Amino acid sequence: MIIFPAIDILDGKVVRLRQGMLDAVTVYNDDPVDQAKRWAEAGAEWIHVVDLDGAVTGHPQNHHIVERIVDVGVPVQTGGGVRSMETIDRMFDAGVQRVVLGTSLVTEPTLVAEACEKHKGIVAGIDARDGKVAISGWREGTEYGVLELVRELELLGIKRLAYTDISKDGMQQGVNYGAYRALASQIDIPIVASGGVNSLGDVRDLATLGSQLEGVIIGTALYTGAFTLEDAIAAGHGEE
């Protein structure tokens, strides 16, 4: 299982939010590129980058920073405000390996289908609160259930899902293991989990879901020192 250390960028800094609330921000590094280098030195296999400014405004605001993170040399999965083919093309041209679509999954199905046909590295980033999909930087709710939306996206060509349980995100209260297990039993595409990882036990529990649970995005627990990235990678690989 892949461990994706998270770099969430807001106002040019590395931050973590509690349940996606912009008024509950903790800054962990003033330099996202420096943070990427730290994760690389710790053995990161991938880095997950979120442009929080972009997620709120609907247009990427930190592309120049993402480009510099790509230059660190670790494969990058990124999203936040990706709502046009021009933006998607620009990200792949910059060397990003995977682009995460969020709001456009609900608002622009034609774009999703076009992106999936053109690029292999498209990921559906579904964020949900109480089982309902949220969009626009988690500020707006929808009536879509997670499974309902995934079913529609599979028809559009989506072949990978990054799923965030908003209620757990940034809270360090443990993952919603049951939700990921239930989802994995009902869909066939790989899943990347996100939200609430608090211990190496959480990582090991997710790893027991098998190869369909491709990876887990970890933010706050790594930044607060609950465990190291090296230990998380070992747990993800089933090592003691």
ROMITOR-856026 format. One line per field, with one value per residue: residue in one letter; x negated, y negated, z of N, C-alpha, C in turn. Coordinates in pm, 1 decimal, m for minus. Atoms other than C-alpha are relative to their C-alpha. Example, Ala and Ser with C-alpha at 12.3 -4.5 7.8 and 13.67 -1.06 7.14 Angstrom:
BEGIN
resn c(a_s)
n.X c(m89.0_82.0)
n.Y c(119.0_119.0)
n.Z c(0.0_m6.0)
ca.X c(m1230.0_m1367.0)
ca.Y c(450.0_106.0)
ca.Z c(780.0_714.0)
c.X c(m90.0_77.0)
c.Y c(m120.0_m109.0)
c.Z c(0.0_73.0)
***
This chain:
BEGIN
resn c(m_i_i_f_p_a_i_d_i_l_d_g_k_v_v_r_l_r_q_g_m_l_d_a_v_t_v_y_n_d_d_p_v_d_q_a_k_r_w_a_e_a_g_a_e_w_i_h_v_v_d_l_d_g_a_v_t_g_h_p_q_n_h_h_i_v_e_r_i_v_d_v_g_v_p_v_q_t_g_g_g_v_r_s_m_e_t_i_d_r_m_f_d_a_g_v_q_r_v_v_l_g_t_s_l_v_t_e_p_t_l_v_a_e_a_c_e_k_h_k_g_i_v_a_g_i_d_a_r_d_g_k_v_a_i_s_g_w_r_e_g_t_e_y_g_v_l_e_l_v_r_e_l_e_l_l_g_i_k_r_l_a_y_t_d_i_s_k_d_g_m_q_q_g_v_n_y_g_a_y_r_a_l_a_s_q_i_d_i_p_i_v_a_s_g_g_v_n_s_l_g_d_v_r_d_l_a_t_l_g_s_q_l_e_g_v_i_i_g_t_a_l_y_t_g_a_f_t_l_e_d_a_i_a_a_g_h_g_e_e)
n.X c(m84.5_78.3_m22.4_8.7_5.3_m76.5_42.0_m113.8_55.1_m91.0_79.2_139.9_56.8_m49.5_m93.4_m100.4_m129.0_m86.8_m125.3_m8.4_m41.7_108.0_27.0_66.0_122.1_128.9_109.8_109.1_123.1_m21.3_53.2_m45.3_106.6_84.4_m70.4_9.7_136.0_5.1_m68.8_84.7_112.6_m52.8_m32.5_m134.2_m19.7_m86.1_m40.8_m134.6_m1.4_m131.5_m3.2_m122.0_m44.8_m66.9_m125.4_m98.4_m26.3_m38.9_110.9_127.3_71.8_135.9_60.0_145.5_54.2_m13.5_107.1_125.8_m8.7_26.6_145.0_65.9_30.4_m93.7_m126.1_m94.8_m144.4_m41.6_m131.5_m38.7_m37.6_21.8_m134.1_6.0_97.9_124.3_69.9_42.3_113.5_114.2_56.0_72.8_117.3_98.5_59.9_m85.5_m35.7_m144.2_m77.3_m122.3_m117.1_m92.1_m128.9_m39.1_m62.7_m144.2_m47.4_47.7_22.9_61.5_143.0_52.8_11.6_105.9_127.2_31.3_37.3_126.1_108.3_m15.2_16.2_m110.6_m52.0_m121.1_15.5_m132.5_0.4_m137.3_m35.7_m120.7_m37.5_m37.9_115.0_15.0_79.2_43.9_82.2_m80.2_m93.6_m135.3_m43.0_m81.1_m86.9_63.1_66.7_131.9_m7.8_m76.1_86.7_105.4_m60.0_m11.7_133.7_58.3_m51.5_70.3_138.0_83.1_56.9_65.3_m74.6_55.5_m120.0_25.2_m107.4_22.5_m18.8_121.5_119.7_69.7_m44.8_82.4_m87.0_m6.4_m69.0_m130.5_38.8_m118.3_m41.4_89.6_m24.9_m127.1_18.7_85.5_m78.2_m105.2_54.2_114.7_117.3_86.4_m41.0_97.8_m74.0_48.3_m78.7_m7.7_104.9_50.2_101.5_44.3_m106.4_m93.7_63.5_m1.6_m138.4_m34.5_76.6_m65.2_m107.6_51.3_58.4_m92.0_32.2_131.8_85.2_m63.8_56.6_17.9_45.3_20.8_75.8_141.9_48.0_5.8_96.8_m63.2_91.0_81.8_m33.9_70.2_m76.3_m128.0_28.1_23.4_m130.0_m75.5_55.5_m19.3_118.9_m10.8)
n.Y c(119.2_122.0_108.7_131.3_114.2_110.0_139.2_86.6_134.7_113.2_123.0_m30.8_m72.9_m135.0_7.5_m104.1_50.9_m92.3_m23.8_87.4_135.6_96.1_75.1_m92.2_m25.9_m7.3_7.7_m89.7_36.7_115.7_m31.0_m132.2_m71.7_m54.3_m114.5_m109.5_m54.3_m77.6_m127.2_m77.7_m51.7_m103.2_m118.1_6.6_m63.0_97.4_113.9_47.1_145.6_61.9_145.1_39.4_126.9_m35.0_m68.8_100.9_97.5_m66.9_10.1_m23.9_121.4_m32.7_m88.3_19.2_m78.1_m141.0_m27.6_m14.3_m125.8_m105.1_m3.2_m70.9_m132.6_m101.5_11.1_90.8_m6.4_132.3_50.6_125.3_99.7_m51.8_2.1_21.5_m83.8_77.7_m20.1_m139.8_m14.4_72.6_m77.9_m115.2_53.7_37.5_m120.5_m65.1_m136.2_m18.3_121.0_m32.8_83.6_1.6_63.3_m26.4_m132.3_22.5_111.8_m5.7_m139.6_m4.5_21.2_m122.9_m100.9_43.0_m13.2_m142.7_m50.0_61.7_m24.2_m119.8_25.9_74.8_m58.4_61.7_35.3_15.1_37.2_m19.6_22.2_m78.3_m79.6_84.4_62.9_144.9_59.7_139.1_11.1_m55.9_100.3_m26.4_m138.3_m46.9_m112.1_m122.2_m94.7_m31.7_m112.0_47.1_81.3_m85.9_m77.6_87.1_36.4_m116.4_2.9_108.4_m40.0_8.6_m130.3_6.5_84.8_47.3_24.8_65.4_12.8_134.8_4.5_m51.4_64.9_90.1_m17.0_m103.0_m84.0_m130.5_m2.3_m65.0_m124.7_m65.9_65.2_m43.5_m143.0_m11.3_52.9_m94.2_m119.9_32.4_53.1_m77.2_83.5_21.4_106.6_63.4_48.4_125.5_56.0_m54.3_m92.9_44.8_m91.6_m104.2_m100.1_38.3_m35.4_m147.3_m42.4_27.9_m91.7_m131.5_m0.5_m60.2_82.5_102.5_121.4_23.1_84.5_86.7_133.6_32.1_136.9_49.3_m93.7_12.2_132.5_10.7_m96.5_m119.5_m103.3_51.4_m47.9_m127.4_m105.1_m14.5_m75.3_m139.4_m58.0_m14.5_m114.6_m119.4_m28.2_39.2)
n.Z c(0.0_13.5_m94.8_64.4_m91.3_59.2_m8.0_29.6_15.8_m18.9_m9.8_22.1_m113.7_m25.4_m111.9_m19.3_m44.1_m74.3_72.1_116.1_m36.4_24.0_m122.0_m93.6_75.5_m67.3_95.5_m37.8_69.5_86.5_133.0_45.8_70.7_m106.8_m58.1_96.6_m10.3_m124.9_23.9_91.0_m78.8_m89.8_78.9_60.1_131.2_66.2_m81.9_33.2_m14.6_17.3_9.8_m70.0_58.0_124.1_m29.8_m41.7_106.3_123.5_94.9_m69.7_m39.4_m42.6_99.9_0.0_m111.0_38.3_97.0_m73.7_m75.2_99.1_22.7_m110.8_53.1_m48.3_73.5_m63.9_24.1_m45.2_35.4_m61.7_99.5_135.9_57.9_144.1_67.6_6.9_m127.1_m5.2_91.6_m55.6_m110.7_54.1_70.4_m102.4_m54.3_m99.1_41.9_m14.8_m26.2_m72.3_28.0_m112.2_29.4_139.0_8.8_m12.2_82.0_138.3_41.6_133.1_m22.5_m60.6_105.6_91.2_m70.1_m12.6_132.2_41.1_m95.2_m82.9_m142.6_m59.3_m123.6_m53.2_m140.4_m58.9_m140.4_m46.0_m139.9_m30.3_115.6_112.3_64.8_m15.1_108.2_m18.1_m119.5_m110.1_m50.9_49.6_m2.1_111.9_m36.3_48.2_m87.1_53.5_93.0_115.8_85.0_54.8_109.3_116.7_45.7_67.9_136.7_70.0_21.9_m120.9_m35.9_m131.3_m91.8_m126.3_m79.2_m127.8_m97.1_m52.7_m145.3_m64.0_51.9_m89.6_m138.1_m65.7_m81.4_62.1_129.4_9.2_64.5_54.3_124.6_107.2_24.3_71.8_135.4_73.7_32.9_95.5_124.4_47.9_26.0_m116.8_m91.3_m88.4_m116.5_m57.6_m109.0_m135.7_m43.5_m129.1_m51.5_92.6_m0.3_106.3_127.3_11.1_21.5_138.8_85.3_1.5_99.7_122.0_105.6_49.6_m75.7_58.1_m81.3_m97.9_m12.0_m142.1_m20.2_m136.1_m84.8_33.2_m38.5_m146.0_m50.5_m56.3_48.9_109.8_133.7_19.4_m67.0_70.5_122.7_m39.6_m34.8_123.8_71.9_m80.4_m78.8_m141.7)
ca.X c(0.0_m132.5_m173.2_m102.3_m236.2_m16.4_m121.3_180.1_96.2_276.2_134.2_m192.0_m239.4_m199.6_107.6_351.6_720.0_966.1_1257.8_1175.6_1252.2_1044.6_1076.6_911.3_567.2_231.9_m81.8_m356.4_m603.7_m637.7_m793.5_m605.4_m910.4_m1124.7_m857.1_m857.3_m1234.0_m1191.6_m938.7_m1169.7_m1461.2_m1236.3_m1171.2_m837.1_m714.7_m453.4_m352.5_8.6_38.4_358.2_397.9_645.2_653.6_749.3_1015.9_1186.6_1150.2_1209.1_877.7_532.4_337.1_16.2_m84.5_m432.6_m484.2_m353.8_m600.8_m887.7_m764.2_m764.1_m1131.7_m1209.7_m1187.0_m905.7_m588.1_m319.1_57.4_229.2_563.7_749.8_942.5_893.2_1195.8_1075.8_887.6_634.7_548.8_532.0_301.5_80.5_38.0_m56.4_m290.4_m461.4_m535.9_m254.1_m174.5_186.1_442.7_731.4_1068.2_1315.3_1597.4_1595.1_1695.7_2039.8_2057.0_1870.4_1922.5_1825.4_1487.9_1438.2_1502.6_1271.3_995.7_1016.8_993.2_692.5_492.5_432.3_358.6_701.7_825.0_1174.6_1135.4_1459.3_1501.0_1801.6_1968.6_2223.8_2220.5_2303.0_2056.2_1927.5_1779.2_1620.9_1354.1_1603.5_1818.0_2116.9_2309.5_2482.5_2747.1_2508.4_2423.5_2063.6_2144.2_2400.7_2144.6_1871.7_2103.1_2167.4_1797.6_1697.2_1919.1_1728.9_1396.7_1273.3_1041.8_914.2_1079.0_936.0_1196.8_1191.4_1413.2_1444.1_1564.3_1233.9_998.4_741.6_901.4_660.2_946.9_880.3_1005.5_1358.4_1242.0_1593.3_1666.5_1357.9_1426.5_1786.5_1681.5_1410.1_1667.4_1896.3_1663.5_1378.2_1145.9_847.1_913.1_682.7_806.9_782.8_887.8_826.2_517.1_393.4_161.6_m35.8_249.2_478.1_229.5_204.5_584.8_626.7_355.5_565.3_825.8_596.5_468.2_786.0_700.8_407.7_287.4_358.2_302.3_160.3_122.3_168.8_31.7_m296.8_m323.1_m255.4_m502.2_m250.7_m477.3_m737.5_m692.3_m951.7_m744.6_m422.1_m577.5_m695.3_m346.6_m192.4_m421.0_m325.3_m659.0_m690.1)
ca.Y c(0.0_m340.6_m610.7_m958.2_m1229.4_m1534.8_m1888.6_m2120.1_m2469.4_m2780.4_m3130.4_m2972.8_m2775.2_m2412.7_m2386.0_m2138.9_m2209.1_m2057.1_m1909.2_m2138.8_m2458.5_m2755.9_m2916.5_m2614.0_m2631.8_m2517.6_m2615.6_m2351.0_m2490.9_m2824.6_m2652.6_m2367.3_m2282.4_m2241.7_m2011.6_m1805.1_m1765.9_m1647.7_m1385.5_m1278.4_m1238.1_m1027.2_m787.3_m909.9_m702.7_m964.1_m1310.7_m1429.0_m1805.1_m2005.6_m2365.2_m2480.7_m2832.1_m2677.4_m2456.7_m2763.8_m2997.2_m2736.6_m2813.6_m2679.2_m2946.3_m2762.4_m2597.0_m2748.7_m2579.2_m2245.9_m2266.9_m2310.8_m2018.8_m1801.6_m1894.0_m1733.0_m1400.8_m1216.3_m1132.5_m1392.2_m1350.4_m1689.4_m1864.8_m2174.1_m2400.1_m2173.6_m2260.2_m2291.6_m2084.2_m2364.1_m2327.8_m1948.9_m1962.6_m2218.8_m1996.5_m1690.3_m1899.3_m2010.5_m1648.8_m1571.0_m1198.0_m1212.8_m1492.3_m1480.5_m1613.9_m1719.5_m1966.5_m1902.8_m1541.5_m1676.5_m1995.8_m1902.4_m1536.1_m1613.0_m1742.8_m1430.3_m1203.4_m1407.7_m1410.3_m1034.0_m973.0_m1202.5_m1121.4_m800.0_m969.0_m1109.0_m1046.9_m1108.6_m1297.0_m1241.4_m1414.6_m1322.4_m1424.2_m1184.7_m984.3_m1281.8_m1427.1_m1780.6_m2015.0_m2362.3_m2311.3_m2122.2_m2433.8_m2302.7_m1984.2_m1775.2_m1505.3_m1255.9_m947.4_m830.6_m498.7_m663.0_m912.1_m651.0_m439.0_m734.3_m824.7_m471.9_m509.5_m828.9_m647.5_m708.3_m427.4_m545.0_m699.3_m914.1_m919.0_m1158.1_m1128.9_m1500.0_m1433.9_m1258.6_m1484.3_m1658.8_m1525.3_m1237.5_m1026.2_m720.9_m626.2_m525.7_m173.4_m41.5_m297.8_m199.2_171.1_128.2_m81.9_164.5_444.7_258.8_110.1_247.5_m53.3_m119.6_m338.9_m585.4_m656.5_m992.2_m1137.8_m1064.5_m844.2_m864.1_m568.2_m298.3_m70.1_m266.3_m214.4_158.8_193.4_26.8_250.1_555.4_447.7_581.1_448.3_256.3_14.5_m119.9_m376.4_m623.8_m998.4_m1107.7_m1464.4_m1574.9_m1258.9_m1299.3_m1671.3_m1629.2_m1343.0_m1072.8_m847.4_m888.5_m856.6_m578.4_m378.8_m447.6_m318.6_m5.2_51.4_m4.0_263.6_505.6_477.9_458.0)
ca.Z c(0.0_m99.4_164.4_25.3_258.5_206.4_127.7_149.4_24.0_147.0_98.8_m15.3_306.7_414.0_634.2_780.8_828.8_1071.1_875.5_584.4_776.8_660.2_1002.9_1164.9_1007.2_1142.6_950.1_949.9_698.1_521.9_219.4_43.0_m171.2_139.7_280.3_m38.3_m8.8_350.7_243.4_m39.0_202.7_426.5_138.5_1.3_m293.0_m386.8_m264.7_m255.4_m313.6_m265.6_m380.5_m117.0_m261.1_m592.9_m438.4_m294.3_m593.1_m863.1_m1033.6_m937.1_m750.5_m671.5_m998.6_m980.0_m644.5_m774.1_m1064.5_m819.0_m609.8_m922.6_m967.6_m630.6_m814.4_m632.8_m830.1_m758.6_m732.4_m715.7_m723.2_m612.0_m848.0_m1150.0_m1360.1_m1720.1_m1976.8_m2008.5_m1640.6_m1664.8_m1967.3_m1796.5_m1492.3_m1691.6_m1906.7_m1584.1_m1497.0_m1253.0_m1260.3_m1140.4_m1145.6_m899.7_m1012.7_m745.4_m802.1_m1177.6_m1112.3_m1027.4_m1234.2_m1554.9_m1652.2_m2013.3_m1893.9_m1684.5_m1981.9_m2205.4_m1944.6_m1891.4_m2264.3_m2302.2_m1987.4_m1792.3_m1460.7_m1379.8_m1024.4_m891.8_m565.3_m378.1_m44.0_165.2_488.5_639.4_317.2_92.8_m157.0_m89.1_m350.3_m386.7_m124.9_94.6_133.0_m65.3_m9.8_m275.1_m273.0_m430.0_m230.2_m269.9_m436.5_m665.3_m791.4_m832.3_m1046.6_m1277.7_m1293.8_m1390.6_m1696.2_m1782.4_m1768.6_m1413.0_m1304.6_m965.3_m659.2_m380.4_m104.9_190.8_495.3_583.5_937.4_1009.4_816.1_1033.4_1351.3_1425.9_1557.1_1344.0_999.4_906.9_830.7_776.2_505.0_305.0_348.6_233.4_m65.5_m165.4_m164.1_m403.9_m666.2_m874.4_m915.7_m684.7_m381.7_m206.0_145.9_321.3_652.2_1018.4_1022.1_1378.9_1427.5_1252.7_1354.8_1121.5_838.5_910.1_927.6_589.3_442.9_533.4_276.9_6.8_m321.4_m405.1_m123.0_m321.5_m73.3_204.1_222.1_557.4_675.3_1035.9_1197.7_1011.4_1083.6_1455.3_1485.6_1577.8_1369.4_1098.2_725.6_726.5_977.3_786.3_463.0_642.3_785.4_445.2_304.9_578.7_758.6_1136.3)
c.X c(m88.2_37.3_m22.3_m10.0_62.7_m70.3_118.8_m49.2_109.7_m84.8_m149.9_m66.9_61.2_87.9_76.6_125.1_70.1_133.6_19.9_36.2_m117.9_m28.8_m60.7_m127.9_m120.8_m108.0_m115.4_m131.5_31.6_m38.7_41.2_m109.2_m97.9_66.0_m5.7_m137.4_m14.4_68.2_m83.1_m116.2_44.1_46.4_136.0_2.0_87.0_17.7_135.8_6.5_140.3_m15.5_130.9_53.2_78.6_134.3_110.1_37.8_48.5_m105.3_m130.5_m75.2_m147.5_m71.9_m152.2_m66.6_6.1_m110.1_m133.6_m0.9_m26.5_m150.6_m76.8_m29.9_86.6_130.4_104.0_142.4_55.8_139.9_27.1_28.5_m19.2_135.0_0.0_m105.6_m133.7_m83.6_m55.1_m122.3_m124.7_m66.5_m78.8_m124.8_m111.0_m65.6_78.0_42.6_150.5_65.4_134.3_109.2_95.3_135.5_49.5_61.4_152.0_48.7_m35.3_m26.8_m64.0_m150.5_m64.5_m22.8_m113.6_m137.3_m42.3_m44.1_m139.2_m117.4_28.2_4.7_108.5_55.5_126.8_m21.2_136.1_m13.7_143.3_14.2_133.0_52.5_39.4_m122.0_3.7_m91.6_m42.6_m79.1_74.6_104.2_143.5_30.4_76.7_90.1_m56.4_m51.3_m131.6_7.8_74.1_m89.0_m109.7_52.1_9.5_m137.7_m69.2_46.2_m68.2_m147.3_m92.6_m45.3_m75.4_74.1_m84.9_118.4_m35.7_126.6_m22.8_10.3_m124.5_m123.1_m58.0_32.0_m83.3_82.3_11.5_81.0_136.3_m20.2_118.9_44.5_m87.7_21.6_128.3_m14.9_m80.5_77.3_102.3_m49.7_m127.1_m126.6_m81.9_45.3_m122.4_78.9_m60.2_90.4_m7.1_m108.6_m70.1_m116.0_m43.8_101.9_104.0_m55.3_6.5_141.7_42.5_m70.5_65.5_113.2_m46.2_m39.7_94.2_m14.3_m144.4_m91.6_80.1_m75.8_m7.1_m55.5_m34.3_m85.7_m149.4_m56.5_m11.7_m96.3_61.2_m78.1_m76.0_49.1_m65.7_79.6_135.0_m18.8_m21.7_131.6_84.8_m45.3_12.0_m122.1_22.3_m97.3)
c.Y c(m124.3_m100.0_m131.2_m108.2_m120.7_m133.8_m84.4_m144.0_m105.1_m125.0_28.4_80.1_139.7_m4.0_131.4_m67.2_104.4_5.5_m100.3_m144.2_m97.0_m87.4_88.5_49.3_7.1_1.1_86.5_m31.3_m118.7_27.3_140.2_79.7_60.6_122.2_120.9_64.9_83.9_135.2_89.6_63.9_111.3_123.7_m0.3_62.1_m89.0_m117.6_m47.2_m149.5_m54.1_m151.8_m46.4_m133.6_26.4_66.0_m99.3_m93.0_63.7_m7.3_22.7_m130.4_25.8_91.8_m11.9_78.4_148.5_39.1_22.9_126.6_118.0_15.9_69.1_144.4_113.5_m15.2_m80.4_27.6_m131.3_m36.3_m130.1_m105.2_43.7_14.0_m33.1_92.0_m71.8_19.9_141.6_21.9_m65.4_80.1_120.6_m44.7_m36.6_121.8_67.6_136.7_27.3_m132.9_40.6_m100.6_9.3_m53.0_33.3_138.2_m11.9_m101.5_10.6_143.9_12.5_m18.4_125.9_106.9_m34.1_18.8_145.7_59.6_m47.9_37.8_123.6_m30.9_m82.1_75.5_m74.3_m26.2_m28.5_m24.7_7.7_m26.7_70.2_72.0_m79.3_m75.4_m151.1_m51.7_m142.4_m18.9_40.2_m96.7_28.7_149.2_34.5_111.9_132.9_85.1_39.7_109.6_m39.9_m78.3_84.9_80.5_m84.7_m32.5_114.8_3.5_m108.0_31.2_m9.5_139.0_m1.3_m102.0_m37.7_m46.2_m56.2_m4.5_m133.1_m5.0_44.9_m83.1_m100.7_18.5_99.8_86.2_141.7_m4.0_66.7_129.6_67.1_m58.9_45.2_147.6_19.2_m46.2_97.6_124.5_m24.7_m58.6_76.2_m83.0_m19.3_m121.5_m51.9_m63.9_m129.8_m42.5_78.1_93.2_m55.5_83.0_97.2_112.7_m29.2_40.7_151.2_51.8_m22.6_97.0_137.2_6.0_52.4_m101.4_m107.2_m130.4_m31.9_m80.5_m82.0_m131.8_m35.6_m141.2_m28.8_93.0_m6.7_m133.1_m16.1_100.8_121.6_124.6_m58.5_53.1_134.7_115.3_23.4_80.8_146.7_68.4_22.2_117.6_129.8_39.4_m46.2_m112.7)
c.Z c(0.0_109.5_m74.0_107.8_m68.5_17.7_m44.8_0.6_12.0_22.5_m9.6_109.9_12.2_124.7_14.8_51.7_84.9_m72.3_m113.2_29.6_m11.9_121.1_108.4_m64.8_92.9_m107.1_49.5_m71.0_m89.9_m144.5_m43.9_m71.0_100.5_61.9_m92.4_5.9_125.6_m18.3_m92.2_75.7_94.1_m76.0_m66.2_m139.0_m89.9_94.8_m51.0_30.2_m26.8_m1.4_64.6_m49.8_m128.1_23.0_34.5_m115.0_m129.5_m107.8_75.5_25.3_27.4_m98.3_m1.4_111.6_m32.6_m98.2_70.7_85.3_m92.5_m20.8_111.0_m39.0_49.8_m78.8_77.9_m47.0_53.8_m47.3_73.1_m105.5_m143.7_m68.3_m148.4_m60.2_m10.2_126.9_10.0_m87.8_57.5_111.5_m49.8_m74.9_98.2_64.7_110.8_m52.5_7.4_32.6_60.5_m34.7_117.4_m37.9_m140.5_m18.6_0.8_m102.4_m148.2_m46.6_m137.4_9.9_57.2_m106.7_m95.6_63.2_11.2_m132.6_m39.7_88.4_85.8_149.5_65.0_120.9_40.6_148.5_61.2_150.2_50.3_149.5_24.9_m123.6_m123.0_m53.4_20.7_m110.1_37.9_128.5_125.7_53.4_m40.1_5.6_m126.5_50.9_m47.7_115.7_m66.1_m105.3_m127.0_m95.7_m62.8_m118.0_m127.5_m57.9_m71.6_m145.7_m83.6_m23.4_120.0_42.2_133.0_85.8_120.9_84.3_137.0_83.6_72.4_151.4_75.1_m33.9_98.1_146.5_79.5_96.2_m55.3_m128.1_11.6_m78.1_m67.2_m132.1_m116.1_m32.7_m79.5_m144.5_m84.8_m43.1_m110.5_m132.2_m37.0_m18.3_128.2_81.5_76.2_113.0_52.5_114.1_128.8_46.1_123.7_51.5_m108.6_m5.1_m106.4_m135.7_m21.0_m26.6_m144.8_m94.5_m8.6_m101.8_m134.9_m105.1_m52.1_78.0_m35.6_89.9_98.7_5.3_148.2_13.2_144.4_84.8_m27.6_48.8_151.6_62.5_66.7_m40.9_m117.4_m134.4_m25.6_62.0_m69.7_m128.0_31.8_34.3_m123.6_m83.4_78.6_82.0_143.1_31.3)
***
